[in-house]
Amino acid sequence: MNENVENLVLEHLRHIRGRVDQIADDVGDLKQRMSGLESAMNLVRREIALGDETDARQQVTLDKLNARIERIERRLELL
């Protein structure tokens, strides 16, 4: 009977070890996927920052053009 109990305990421990190994593999895979997502998010953030910078430059250009048009209109007495 003692031998049966030991075998049963060993069987459960082997099963537990197998599950822990499987969970460890899954966690490793998740870490890799998270690293990939973090890299992708950094690229998105960079693209957004570049877009904001472009928008700011375009707004400055539009403001300058607007000022020039207003000066031209004043000179031509169109206002």
ABEGO torsion letter per residue (X at the ends): XAAAAAAAAAAAAAAAAAAAAAAAAAAAAAAAAAAAAAAAAAAAAAAAAAAAAAAAAAAAAAAAAAAAAAAAAAAAGAX
